[in-house]
């Protein structure tokens, strides 16, 4: 159970955080620290502003990051209306990558580009994408990244006429993966035999130590076609709502822009701002009413920000000293 739930990973991280922030934690006790740490793990807020190596360390971390990204930026896809599901804002891969880096500063551009290729099916990285299209493609690419690396390797072997007898299971080092080429084989007359492709993927799912989509859903997806291209397979994975439900990080596409709990918090915030504007001076009430409301959630992640805050304070003091010396 401990290995399946990656308990050791979280214990090691908690101890590391404890040692790194021991001066701040000593003010209110170790017991409270561990309580708040594991509460944040349970709530999925523990991945905020953390390094990429930690964000991708466990399936729970990946699902938490996907859910947080959706909740923070779901309004990108809304058309102004409170519960509208009509896309309004289209962004490029680079712009989506900037949003990802707001939550994980060292998030690699490579993963964003691979997700964009699932949507665009070519190298036109400057093309615009809707939030929903990018989000579901990104979910597949991020959560199943090791699985997709092996799928690409198997596909290339089948395309070359080989019959792989051993399944390629990626190691923990992403540098040892084969470089996945941008899918340019979207001609429906090309591709590989779907039944043989599924046999290899079924064996991969049985032997892989990484997360894989449910093999029954993969079989259902491939049984409807005689031949399958790699890009067609990736698109089908991203669009399959059964796989989305099995993963459990995002709502169905029809409910993508609905988040009652978050909407309720926003309504409380709007009510507070409205109350301030009514009780404030008449001269400033109009300005307050016209202030834009930031609707990204404020989620507590106490440990890393403490470290960053001390670092920023130290840098600020250093910059002040330089300014004082320059003035003298």
Residue frames as qw, qx, qy, qz and C-alpha x, y, z in Angstrom:
[[0.000, 0.887, 0.462, 0.000, 0.00, 0.00, 0.00],
 [0.320, -0.787, 0.087, 0.520, 2.78, 2.41, 0.95],
 [0.375, -0.172, 0.588, 0.696, 4.55, 1.85, -2.38],
 [0.212, 0.564, 0.709, 0.367, 1.32, 2.15, -4.37],
 [0.101, -0.937, -0.336, 0.009, 0.44, 5.44, -2.69],
 [0.510, 0.542, -0.167, 0.647, 4.05, 6.74, -2.83],
 [0.551, -0.815, -0.178, 0.007, 4.03, 7.35, 0.91],
 [0.732, -0.301, 0.058, 0.609, 7.83, 7.34, 1.05],
 [0.366, 0.466, 0.254, 0.765, 7.98, 10.10, -1.58],
 [0.246, -0.815, -0.205, -0.482, 5.80, 12.36, 0.54],
 [0.733, -0.639, -0.095, 0.215, 7.59, 11.50, 3.78],
 [0.672, -0.031, 0.117, 0.730, 10.95, 12.37, 2.23],
 [0.157, 0.592, 0.243, 0.752, 9.57, 15.62, 0.84],
 [0.470, -0.821, -0.235, -0.223, 7.96, 16.53, 4.16],
 [0.747, -0.492, -0.021, 0.447, 11.22, 15.99, 6.02],
 [0.522, 0.222, 0.205, 0.798, 13.08, 17.99, 3.39],
 [0.089, -0.741, -0.267, -0.610, 10.59, 20.84, 3.75],
 [0.648, -0.733, -0.201, 0.054, 10.84, 20.61, 7.53],
 [0.707, -0.288, 0.053, 0.643, 14.62, 20.99, 7.47],
 [0.356, 0.400, 0.282, 0.796, 14.52, 23.74, 4.87],
 [0.217, -0.656, -0.173, -0.702, 11.99, 25.82, 6.82],
 [0.596, -0.318, -0.656, 0.337, 12.87, 24.78, 10.38],
 [0.167, -0.022, -0.302, 0.939, 13.21, 28.36, 11.61],
 [0.419, -0.174, -0.183, -0.873, 9.66, 29.25, 10.58],
 [0.697, -0.240, -0.624, -0.259, 8.21, 25.89, 11.60],
 [0.432, -0.066, -0.686, 0.582, 9.72, 26.05, 15.10],
 [0.192, -0.165, 0.182, -0.950, 7.28, 28.87, 15.92],
 [0.713, -0.092, 0.050, -0.693, 4.22, 26.60, 15.82],
 [0.662, -0.258, 0.675, -0.198, 5.54, 23.05, 16.11],
 [0.014, 0.264, -0.878, -0.399, 6.42, 20.01, 14.04],
 [0.281, 0.335, 0.885, -0.158, 3.08, 18.27, 14.61],
 [0.369, 0.730, 0.266, -0.510, 1.18, 21.15, 13.05],
 [0.131, 0.589, -0.572, -0.555, 3.60, 21.19, 10.13],
 [0.084, -0.047, 0.969, 0.229, 3.02, 17.52, 9.29],
 [0.312, 0.532, 0.712, -0.334, -0.73, 17.95, 9.72],
 [0.333, 0.768, 0.015, -0.547, -0.84, 20.87, 7.29],
 [0.020, 0.462, -0.749, -0.475, 1.57, 19.21, 4.87],
 [0.124, 0.119, 0.973, 0.153, -0.48, 16.04, 4.49],
 [0.322, 0.660, 0.519, -0.437, -3.71, 18.02, 4.39],
 [0.253, 0.702, -0.291, -0.599, -2.26, 19.91, 1.41],
 [0.035, -0.212, 0.917, 0.336, -1.33, 16.58, -0.20],
 [0.253, 0.402, 0.866, -0.156, -4.88, 15.34, 0.30],
 [0.296, 0.776, 0.293, -0.474, -6.36, 18.57, -1.11],
 [0.715, 0.453, 0.345, 0.405, -3.92, 18.62, -4.05],
 [0.083, 0.993, -0.022, 0.083, -2.46, 22.05, -3.29],
 [0.702, -0.560, 0.294, 0.327, 0.98, 20.69, -2.36],
 [0.710, 0.238, 0.389, 0.537, 2.24, 20.97, -5.96],
 [0.170, 0.965, 0.176, 0.089, 1.83, 24.74, -6.20],
 [0.081, 0.938, -0.327, 0.081, 5.04, 26.58, -7.13],
 [0.766, -0.408, 0.477, 0.137, 7.09, 23.40, -6.73],
 [0.011, -0.535, 0.699, 0.475, 9.86, 22.20, -9.01],
 [0.721, 0.260, -0.379, -0.518, 8.88, 20.05, -12.00],
 [0.365, 0.227, -0.896, 0.107, 10.68, 16.98, -10.67],
 [0.168, 0.101, 0.781, -0.592, 8.27, 16.96, -7.71],
 [0.564, 0.283, 0.056, -0.774, 5.18, 17.86, -9.74],
 [0.734, 0.288, -0.485, -0.379, 5.63, 14.80, -11.95],
 [0.041, -0.414, 0.872, -0.258, 6.91, 12.49, -9.19],
 [0.250, 0.166, 0.918, -0.259, 3.63, 10.63, -8.54],
 [0.018, -0.449, -0.745, -0.493, 0.31, 10.08, -10.33],
 [0.218, -0.782, -0.531, 0.243, -1.45, 11.99, -7.54],
 [0.255, -0.549, 0.082, 0.792, 0.88, 14.95, -8.07],
 [0.108, 0.044, 0.625, 0.772, 0.19, 14.94, -11.79],
 [0.126, -0.620, -0.736, -0.242, -3.57, 14.73, -11.31],
 [0.278, -0.745, -0.352, 0.494, -3.39, 17.52, -8.70],
 [0.218, -0.356, 0.279, 0.865, -1.44, 19.73, -11.10],
 [0.012, 0.298, 0.724, 0.623, -3.95, 19.12, -13.90],
 [0.214, -0.725, -0.654, 0.017, -6.86, 19.93, -11.62],
 [0.295, -0.666, -0.149, 0.668, -5.17, 23.07, -10.31],
 [0.179, -0.113, 0.469, 0.857, -4.33, 24.27, -13.81],
 [0.081, -0.503, -0.736, -0.446, -7.96, 23.79, -14.86],
 [0.277, -0.771, -0.528, 0.221, -9.38, 25.57, -11.81],
 [0.319, -0.541, 0.016, 0.778, -6.97, 28.50, -12.07],
 [0.011, -0.324, 0.439, 0.838, -7.37, 29.18, -15.78],
 [0.289, 0.425, 0.853, 0.088, -10.76, 27.74, -16.78],
 [0.204, 0.812, 0.301, -0.457, -12.06, 31.27, -17.35],
 [0.128, -0.420, 0.562, 0.701, -9.68, 31.52, -20.32],
 [0.053, 0.153, 0.878, 0.450, -12.22, 29.46, -22.23],
 [0.107, 0.641, 0.690, -0.317, -15.35, 31.27, -21.08],
 [0.227, 0.477, 0.436, 0.729, -17.15, 33.74, -23.29],
 [0.090, -0.327, 0.134, -0.931, -17.87, 36.28, -20.61],
 [0.693, -0.402, -0.239, -0.549, -21.01, 34.56, -19.38],
 [0.500, -0.552, 0.551, -0.376, -21.00, 33.02, -15.93],
 [0.719, -0.092, 0.687, -0.057, -21.66, 29.47, -17.10],
 [0.636, 0.657, -0.205, -0.349, -20.87, 29.80, -20.78],
 [0.798, -0.175, 0.524, 0.241, -19.19, 26.83, -22.49],
 [0.637, 0.742, 0.128, 0.166, -18.42, 28.76, -25.66],
 [0.708, -0.185, 0.050, 0.680, -14.71, 29.34, -26.24],
 [0.113, 0.984, 0.103, -0.090, -13.65, 32.93, -26.41],
 [0.108, -0.861, 0.469, 0.163, -9.90, 33.19, -25.94],
 [0.948, 0.273, -0.043, 0.161, -7.51, 31.31, -28.21],
 [0.333, -0.840, 0.406, 0.140, -3.87, 31.10, -27.16],
 [0.620, 0.563, -0.546, 0.001, -0.63, 29.84, -28.66],
 [0.877, -0.138, -0.402, 0.224, 1.52, 27.07, -27.19],
 [0.406, 0.271, -0.364, 0.793, 3.91, 29.66, -25.82],
 [0.346, -0.455, 0.096, -0.815, 1.10, 31.47, -24.04],
 [0.877, -0.342, -0.236, -0.242, -0.22, 28.25, -22.50],
 [0.759, 0.074, -0.424, 0.489, 3.32, 27.48, -21.42],
 [0.059, 0.422, -0.291, 0.857, 3.46, 30.83, -19.62],
 [0.681, -0.442, -0.035, -0.583, 0.30, 29.86, -17.70],
 [0.925, -0.132, -0.343, 0.098, 1.86, 26.53, -16.74],
 [0.551, 0.245, -0.392, 0.695, 4.96, 28.31, -15.48],
 [0.315, -0.576, 0.135, -0.742, 2.85, 30.44, -13.16],
 [0.872, -0.392, 0.033, -0.292, 2.18, 27.21, -11.24],
 [0.895, -0.217, 0.220, 0.320, 5.50, 25.45, -11.91],
 [0.040, 0.898, -0.234, -0.370, 8.30, 27.88, -12.82],
 [0.123, -0.510, 0.769, 0.366, 10.58, 25.28, -14.43],
 [0.772, 0.326, 0.500, -0.216, 7.87, 23.44, -16.36],
 [0.403, -0.220, 0.637, 0.620, 9.56, 22.19, -19.59],
 [0.416, 0.485, -0.172, -0.750, 8.50, 23.68, -22.89],
 [0.140, 0.190, -0.908, -0.346, 8.92, 20.30, -24.56],
 [0.120, 0.334, 0.907, -0.227, 5.82, 18.88, -22.87],
 [0.306, 0.622, 0.259, -0.672, 3.77, 21.91, -23.87],
 [0.276, 0.479, -0.553, -0.624, 4.90, 21.56, -27.49],
 [0.041, -0.008, -0.988, -0.148, 4.04, 17.86, -27.55],
 [0.218, 0.504, 0.717, -0.429, 0.55, 18.62, -26.22],
 [0.302, 0.631, -0.061, -0.712, 0.14, 21.35, -28.84],
 [0.153, 0.304, -0.796, -0.501, 1.10, 18.92, -31.61],
 [0.157, 0.288, 0.939, -0.106, -1.75, 16.62, -30.57],
 [0.281, 0.701, 0.414, -0.508, -4.13, 19.51, -31.24],
 [0.265, 0.756, -0.244, -0.547, -2.44, 21.04, -34.27],
 [0.904, 0.178, 0.377, 0.093, -1.00, 17.84, -35.79],
 [0.658, 0.608, -0.028, 0.442, 1.94, 19.75, -37.25],
 [0.600, -0.144, -0.240, 0.749, 4.82, 22.01, -36.23],
 [0.017, 0.641, 0.194, 0.743, 2.84, 25.26, -36.41],
 [0.439, -0.340, -0.623, 0.552, 3.50, 26.21, -32.81],
 [0.000, 0.089, 0.106, -0.990, 2.28, 29.75, -33.40],
 [0.349, -0.368, -0.638, -0.580, -1.27, 28.59, -34.23],
 [0.382, -0.307, 0.349, -0.799, -4.07, 29.35, -31.78],
 [0.381, -0.168, -0.909, -0.015, -5.82, 26.71, -29.66],
 [0.551, -0.598, -0.166, -0.558, -8.91, 26.75, -27.51],
 [0.308, -0.534, 0.637, -0.464, -8.51, 26.09, -23.79],
 [0.876, -0.069, 0.343, -0.332, -10.52, 22.87, -23.88],
 [0.865, 0.456, -0.208, 0.033, -8.59, 21.41, -26.83],
 [0.305, 0.633, -0.593, 0.394, -5.25, 22.19, -25.24],
 [0.500, -0.473, 0.526, -0.500, -6.29, 21.06, -21.76],
 [0.945, -0.006, 0.240, -0.223, -7.41, 17.56, -22.76],
 [0.781, 0.515, -0.289, 0.205, -4.38, 17.08, -25.03],
 [0.059, 0.667, -0.562, 0.486, -2.11, 18.32, -22.25],
 [0.750, -0.366, 0.374, -0.404, -3.74, 15.96, -19.77],
 [0.985, 0.172, 0.020, 0.004, -2.89, 12.93, -21.90],
 [0.595, 0.620, -0.342, 0.380, 0.62, 14.11, -22.67],
 [0.124, -0.655, 0.512, -0.542, 1.49, 15.05, -19.08],
 [0.758, -0.336, 0.394, -0.397, -0.16, 12.23, -17.13],
 [0.954, 0.107, 0.279, 0.028, 0.79, 9.42, -19.53],
 [0.217, 0.866, -0.403, -0.202, 4.11, 10.85, -20.76],
 [0.291, -0.440, 0.842, 0.110, 6.18, 7.68, -20.23],
 [0.649, 0.311, 0.687, -0.105, 3.46, 5.53, -21.77],
 [0.542, 0.811, 0.087, -0.203, 3.35, 7.75, -24.86],
 [0.000, 0.743, -0.632, -0.221, 7.12, 7.55, -25.27],
 [0.429, -0.132, 0.892, 0.062, 6.88, 3.75, -25.40],
 [0.613, 0.581, 0.491, -0.213, 3.86, 3.94, -27.73],
 [0.352, 0.856, -0.242, -0.292, 5.86, 6.09, -30.15],
 [0.146, -0.535, 0.814, 0.173, 8.75, 3.61, -30.11],
 [0.535, 0.164, 0.826, -0.065, 6.44, 0.64, -30.72],
 [0.552, 0.738, 0.254, -0.292, 4.66, 2.49, -33.51],
 [0.204, 0.791, -0.491, -0.302, 7.94, 3.28, -35.27],
 [0.296, -0.283, 0.907, 0.102, 8.96, -0.39, -35.08],
 [0.562, 0.422, 0.696, -0.147, 5.64, -1.54, -36.51],
 [0.430, 0.834, -0.001, -0.344, 5.82, 1.11, -39.21],
 [0.074, 0.677, -0.687, -0.252, 9.26, -0.22, -40.19],
 [0.791, 0.176, -0.503, -0.299, 7.83, -3.71, -40.55],
 [0.186, 0.285, -0.853, 0.396, 9.20, -5.11, -37.30],
 [0.708, -0.467, -0.430, -0.310, 7.29, -7.28, -34.86],
 [0.032, -0.582, 0.585, -0.565, 8.52, -6.25, -31.43],
 [0.700, -0.209, -0.683, 0.000, 8.63, -9.30, -29.16],
 [0.446, -0.347, -0.517, 0.643, 9.60, -7.30, -26.14],
 [0.058, -0.919, -0.353, -0.168, 7.76, -4.26, -24.93],
 [0.402, 0.370, -0.224, 0.807, 9.84, -1.10, -24.52],
 [0.460, -0.786, -0.404, 0.087, 9.31, 0.05, -20.96],
 [0.246, 0.780, -0.191, 0.543, 10.86, 3.48, -20.31],
 [0.571, -0.161, -0.536, 0.600, 13.16, 4.01, -17.35],
 [0.243, -0.821, -0.385, 0.345, 12.81, 6.78, -14.81],
 [0.286, -0.479, 0.236, 0.796, 15.29, 8.90, -16.79],
 [0.541, 0.741, 0.280, -0.283, 13.50, 10.85, -19.52],
 [0.087, 0.764, -0.500, -0.399, 16.84, 11.38, -21.25],
 [0.296, -0.195, 0.912, 0.207, 16.90, 7.69, -22.20],
 [0.594, 0.531, 0.529, -0.292, 13.59, 7.87, -24.06],
 [0.454, 0.259, 0.554, 0.648, 13.60, 7.91, -27.80],
 [0.081, 0.306, 0.017, -0.948, 12.90, 11.34, -29.19],
 [0.426, 0.546, 0.715, -0.096, 9.32, 11.36, -30.42],
 [0.195, 0.061, 0.439, 0.875, 9.10, 12.91, -33.83],
 [0.383, 0.279, 0.172, -0.864, 6.28, 15.34, -34.60],
 [0.541, 0.301, 0.785, -0.036, 3.39, 13.27, -36.00],
 [0.267, 0.487, -0.329, -0.764, 3.19, 13.83, -39.74],
 [0.044, 0.019, -0.958, -0.283, 1.55, 10.53, -40.64],
 [0.396, 0.266, 0.518, -0.710, -2.08, 11.59, -40.44],
 [0.474, 0.201, -0.572, -0.638, -3.04, 10.17, -43.84],
 [0.780, -0.122, 0.384, -0.478, -5.83, 7.66, -43.06],
 [0.900, 0.349, -0.233, -0.119, -4.44, 5.30, -45.72],
 [0.423, 0.500, -0.655, 0.376, -1.18, 5.01, -43.80],
 [0.585, -0.518, 0.386, -0.490, -0.44, 3.91, -40.27],
 [0.058, 0.258, -0.961, 0.080, -0.19, 0.43, -38.82],
 [0.508, -0.294, -0.745, -0.318, -2.62, -2.43, -38.41],
 [0.424, -0.572, 0.172, -0.681, -4.86, -1.52, -35.48],
 [0.929, -0.304, -0.132, -0.164, -5.20, -5.07, -34.09],
 [0.801, 0.133, -0.301, 0.501, -1.42, -5.61, -34.00],
 [0.084, 0.551, -0.243, 0.794, -0.95, -2.17, -32.51],
 [0.656, -0.542, 0.050, -0.523, -3.38, -3.04, -29.72],
 [0.948, -0.134, -0.257, 0.131, -1.64, -6.34, -28.97],
 [0.561, 0.288, -0.322, 0.706, 1.61, -4.46, -28.39],
 [0.185, -0.533, 0.171, -0.808, -0.11, -1.78, -26.30],
 [0.829, -0.434, -0.155, -0.316, -1.91, -4.37, -24.18],
 [0.861, -0.041, -0.302, 0.407, 1.43, -6.03, -23.40],
 [0.277, 0.435, -0.235, 0.824, 2.90, -2.60, -22.63],
 [0.481, -0.569, 0.025, -0.667, 0.08, -1.78, -20.19],
 [0.919, -0.320, -0.225, -0.055, 0.53, -5.13, -18.43],
 [0.825, -0.025, -0.201, 0.528, 4.29, -4.71, -17.97],
 [0.220, 0.630, -0.093, 0.739, 4.76, -0.97, -17.58],
 [0.428, -0.365, -0.583, 0.587, 5.52, 0.42, -14.13],
 [0.015, 0.092, 0.029, -0.995, 4.11, 3.79, -15.17],
 [0.457, 0.427, 0.483, -0.612, 0.52, 4.97, -15.52],
 [0.042, 0.031, 0.785, 0.617, -1.31, 3.67, -18.58],
 [0.558, -0.013, -0.082, -0.825, -4.86, 4.22, -19.89],
 [0.716, -0.008, 0.617, -0.328, -7.30, 1.37, -19.16],
 [0.152, -0.196, 0.845, 0.475, -6.57, -1.33, -21.75],
 [0.310, 0.506, 0.803, -0.056, -10.29, -2.01, -22.23],
 [0.229, 0.857, 0.173, -0.428, -10.83, 1.59, -23.37],
 [0.047, -0.590, 0.602, 0.536, -7.79, 1.44, -25.63],
 [0.281, 0.096, 0.924, 0.241, -9.14, -1.78, -27.17],
 [0.308, 0.713, 0.591, -0.217, -12.54, -0.18, -27.75],
 [0.103, 0.828, -0.143, -0.532, -10.85, 2.79, -29.38],
 [0.047, -0.470, 0.744, 0.473, -8.71, 0.72, -31.75],
 [0.406, 0.216, 0.888, 0.018, -11.40, -1.86, -32.59],
 [0.422, 0.755, 0.360, -0.350, -13.29, 0.72, -34.64],
 [0.326, 0.821, -0.353, -0.308, -10.46, 1.14, -37.15],
 [0.969, 0.205, -0.007, 0.137, -8.48, -1.20, -39.37],
 [0.655, 0.251, -0.160, 0.694, -5.38, 0.97, -39.41],
 [0.357, -0.903, -0.205, 0.125, -4.22, 3.64, -37.02],
 [0.465, 0.618, -0.220, 0.594, -1.67, 6.44, -37.23],
 [0.470, -0.176, -0.526, 0.687, 0.23, 7.69, -34.23],
 [0.074, -0.069, 0.092, -0.991, -1.29, 11.15, -34.44],
 [0.571, -0.298, -0.464, -0.608, -4.76, 9.64, -34.83],
 [0.659, -0.297, -0.656, 0.216, -4.19, 7.55, -31.72],
 [0.288, -0.101, -0.390, 0.869, -3.07, 10.57, -29.67],
 [0.296, -0.174, -0.149, -0.927, -6.06, 12.62, -30.79],
 [0.662, -0.318, -0.590, -0.335, -8.41, 9.75, -29.92],
 [0.541, -0.234, -0.621, 0.517, -6.86, 9.46, -26.45],
 [0.081, -0.014, -0.218, 0.972, -7.28, 13.18, -25.82],
 [0.439, -0.152, -0.256, -0.848, -10.92, 13.18, -26.92],
 [0.558, -0.230, -0.791, -0.100, -12.01, 9.98, -25.16],
 [0.414, -0.583, 0.161, -0.680, -14.19, 10.96, -22.20],
 [0.933, -0.281, -0.213, -0.064, -13.99, 7.44, -20.79],
 [0.716, 0.140, -0.311, 0.610, -10.25, 7.82, -20.35],
 [0.019, -0.539, 0.170, -0.825, -10.81, 11.29, -18.89],
 [0.712, -0.522, -0.030, -0.468, -13.21, 9.86, -16.30],
 [0.932, -0.124, -0.266, 0.212, -10.83, 7.01, -15.47],
 [0.482, 0.327, -0.299, 0.755, -8.03, 9.49, -14.86],
 [0.416, -0.697, -0.564, 0.149, -10.33, 11.56, -12.64],
 [0.386, -0.239, -0.127, 0.882, -8.52, 14.90, -12.71],
 [0.132, 0.077, -0.206, -0.967, -10.84, 16.91, -14.99],
 [0.553, 0.353, 0.524, -0.543, -14.61, 17.09, -15.44],
 [0.576, 0.441, 0.637, 0.261, -16.36, 16.06, -18.64],
 [0.298, 0.152, 0.307, 0.891, -15.94, 18.46, -21.52],
 [0.178, -0.674, -0.515, -0.498, -19.52, 19.70, -21.14],
 [0.533, -0.807, -0.247, 0.056, -18.81, 20.69, -17.52],
 [0.703, 0.160, -0.136, 0.680, -15.33, 22.07, -18.13],
 [0.111, 0.441, -0.071, 0.888, -16.24, 25.66, -17.31],
 [0.622, -0.625, -0.199, -0.428, -18.36, 24.81, -14.28],
 [0.492, 0.069, -0.666, 0.556, -16.83, 24.86, -10.80],
 [0.411, -0.754, -0.392, -0.329, -19.58, 25.60, -8.25],
 [0.676, -0.557, -0.231, 0.423, -17.22, 25.69, -5.27],
 [0.451, -0.054, 0.113, 0.884, -14.93, 28.17, -6.96],
 [0.052, -0.554, -0.416, -0.719, -17.85, 30.23, -8.27],
 [0.519, -0.751, -0.407, -0.029, -19.22, 30.44, -4.74],
 [0.599, -0.427, -0.087, 0.672, -15.89, 31.74, -3.45],
 [0.270, 0.206, 0.296, 0.893, -15.80, 34.31, -6.26],
 [0.248, -0.707, -0.472, -0.464, -19.32, 35.46, -5.42],
 [0.584, -0.694, -0.287, 0.307, -18.25, 36.01, -1.81],
 [0.507, -0.183, 0.111, 0.835, -15.26, 38.01, -3.02],
 [0.064, 0.458, 0.429, 0.776, -17.47, 40.12, -5.31],
 [0.413, -0.775, -0.449, -0.166, -19.86, 40.75, -2.42],
 [0.598, -0.547, -0.149, 0.566, -16.99, 41.88, -0.20],
 [0.353, 0.038, 0.259, 0.898, -15.64, 44.21, -2.87],
 [0.123, -0.620, -0.501, -0.592, -19.15, 45.57, -3.48],
 [0.513, -0.753, -0.390, 0.132, -19.58, 46.21, 0.24],
 [0.529, -0.360, 0.005, 0.768, -16.32, 48.10, 0.36],
 [0.198, 0.272, 0.396, 0.855, -17.31, 50.21, -2.61],
 [0.279, -0.738, -0.505, -0.350, -20.63, 51.12, -1.01],
 [0.566, -0.743, -0.239, 0.264, -19.07, 52.09, 2.34],
 [0.585, -0.098, 0.112, 0.797, -16.09, 53.90, 0.80],
 [0.016, 0.535, 0.032, -0.844, -15.89, 57.57, -0.22],
 [0.615, 0.662, 0.337, -0.266, -18.09, 58.65, -3.11],
 [0.254, 0.818, -0.403, -0.322, -15.10, 59.79, -5.12],
 [0.040, -0.448, 0.882, 0.140, -13.52, 56.36, -5.11],
 [0.679, 0.143, 0.632, -0.345, -16.65, 54.21, -5.40],
 [0.731, 0.613, -0.058, -0.293, -16.75, 54.35, -9.18],
 [0.285, 0.654, -0.700, -0.021, -13.11, 53.36, -9.43],
 [0.365, -0.248, 0.856, -0.269, -13.61, 50.48, -7.03],
 [0.757, 0.326, 0.426, -0.373, -16.62, 49.21, -8.92],
 [0.686, 0.674, -0.203, -0.182, -14.70, 49.24, -12.17],
 [0.208, -0.621, 0.755, 0.033, -11.70, 47.37, -10.81],
 [0.715, 0.210, -0.606, -0.279, -11.12, 44.06, -12.63],
 [0.779, -0.418, 0.356, -0.302, -11.70, 41.03, -10.46],
 [0.223, 0.469, -0.851, -0.077, -8.95, 38.42, -10.51],
 [0.872, -0.122, 0.074, -0.469, -10.68, 35.09, -10.62],
 [0.660, 0.267, -0.686, 0.152, -7.75, 32.75, -10.20],
 [0.756, -0.592, -0.262, -0.095, -8.01, 30.93, -6.85],
 [0.006, 0.723, -0.556, 0.409, -5.76, 31.75, -3.95],
 [0.939, -0.194, -0.280, -0.049, -4.62, 28.41, -2.62],
 [0.403, -0.810, 0.418, -0.085, -2.30, 28.10, 0.35],
 [0.916, 0.191, -0.254, 0.244, 1.00, 26.30, -0.16],
 [0.396, -0.915, 0.075, -0.017, 2.92, 27.32, 2.94],
 [0.810, -0.401, 0.225, 0.364, 6.29, 25.62, 2.66],
 [0.644, 0.286, 0.279, 0.653, 7.96, 26.62, -0.59],
 [0.081, 0.866, 0.175, 0.462, 6.75, 30.23, -0.48],
 [0.573, -0.809, 0.041, 0.122, 8.35, 30.59, 2.96],
 [0.740, -0.187, 0.298, 0.573, 11.68, 29.66, 1.47],
 [0.410, 0.554, 0.349, 0.635, 11.20, 31.95, -1.49],
 [0.195, -0.940, -0.192, -0.203, 10.09, 34.76, 0.79],
 [0.627, -0.676, 0.156, 0.354, 13.28, 34.57, 2.82],
 [0.651, 0.081, 0.390, 0.646, 15.32, 34.44, -0.34],
 [0.202, 0.761, 0.349, 0.509, 13.52, 37.46, -1.77],
 [0.387, -0.919, -0.076, 0.023, 14.00, 39.38, 1.49],
 [0.693, -0.423, 0.260, 0.523, 17.71, 38.65, 1.41],
 [0.500, 0.355, 0.417, 0.671, 17.96, 39.81, -2.19],
 [0.034, -0.900, -0.303, -0.311, 15.96, 42.95, -1.35],
 [0.530, -0.806, 0.053, 0.257, 18.30, 43.79, 1.52],
 [0.669, -0.135, 0.366, 0.633, 21.28, 43.27, -0.76],
 [0.329, 0.613, 0.415, 0.586, 19.84, 45.56, -3.42],
 [0.243, -0.948, -0.182, -0.089, 19.17, 48.25, -0.79],
 [0.640, -0.585, 0.186, 0.463, 22.78, 48.06, 0.37],
 [0.558, 0.185, 0.422, 0.690, 23.99, 48.51, -3.19],
 [0.085, 0.827, 0.368, 0.417, 21.70, 51.49, -3.62],
 [0.437, -0.888, -0.051, 0.132, 22.92, 53.07, -0.42],
 [0.659, -0.364, 0.300, 0.586, 26.55, 52.58, -1.37],
 [0.440, 0.444, 0.448, 0.639, 25.98, 54.02, -4.83],
 [0.088, -0.928, -0.273, -0.240, 24.34, 57.07, -3.33],
 [0.558, -0.761, 0.108, 0.313, 27.27, 57.59, -1.00]]
